[in-house]
Amino acid sequence: MRAVAEYGHTLPLKSGEPLVAEVQSGGPQQMSIHLLLRVRQEDLAAYRKGELSLEEFGQRVEFEE
C-alpha cells in the first residue's frame, strides 16, 4: 500500500478516476494471496499534499479478494 501511496500520483488519472492495482503474494499457489486495491485519485492527491497520513490513506483504500 505504501508504494501506491508514494507513486500513485505519477499515473495520469482524471478527477474521480480510481487507481486499481492487482497484488499477488509469491509462494505456492494454495498459499498465495490475490487482492485488488482501489484508491480514489482525490485520496492520492490528499496524501501527496500531507492532508492524510499513511494510516488514514490506508483506511480509504478499498480491498477486494
C-alpha positions in Angstrom: 0.0 0.0 0.0 2.9 2.3 0.7 4.0 2.0 -3.0 0.6 3.0 -4.2 0.5 6.0 -1.8 4.0 7.1 -2.7 3.9 6.6 -6.5 0.2 6.5 -7.5 0.3 10.2 -8.3 2.7 9.5 -11.2 -0.1 7.9 -13.2 -2.3 10.3 -15.3 -5.7 9.8 -13.5 -8.7 12.1 -14.1 -10.6 13.5 -11.2 -12.9 10.8 -9.8 -11.0 8.1 -11.6 -9.7 5.3 -9.3 -6.3 3.7 -9.4 -6.7 -0.1 -9.4 -3.7 -2.3 -8.5 -3.6 -6.1 -8.5 -1.4 -7.6 -5.8 -0.4 -11.2 -5.5 1.9 -12.7 -3.0 4.6 -15.2 -4.0 4.9 -18.7 -2.9 2.9 -21.9 -3.6 -0.5 -21.3 -5.4 -2.5 -22.7 -2.5 -0.9 -20.3 -0.1 -0.8 -17.2 -2.3 -2.9 -14.1 -1.7 -4.6 -12.2 -4.5 -6.1 -8.8 -3.9 -7.3 -5.8 -5.9 -6.7 -2.4 -4.3 -8.8 0.6 -5.4 -7.8 4.1 -4.5 -9.5 7.3 -5.5 -7.4 10.0 -7.2 -8.6 12.5 -4.6 -7.1 10.4 -1.8 -3.8 10.1 -3.7 -3.7 13.9 -4.0 -4.6 14.4 -0.3 -1.8 12.0 0.8 0.7 13.8 -1.5 -0.2 17.2 0.0 0.2 15.8 3.5 -3.5 16.1 4.3 -3.7 12.3 5.0 -1.2 10.2 7.0 -0.3 6.8 5.6 -2.6 5.2 8.1 -5.5 7.5 7.1 -4.8 6.8 3.4 -4.8 3.0 4.1 -8.3 3.3 5.7 -9.6 4.8 2.5 -8.2 2.0 0.2 -10.8 -0.5 -0.9 -9.8 -4.1 -0.9 -11.3 -6.9 -2.9 -10.3 -10.6 -2.9 
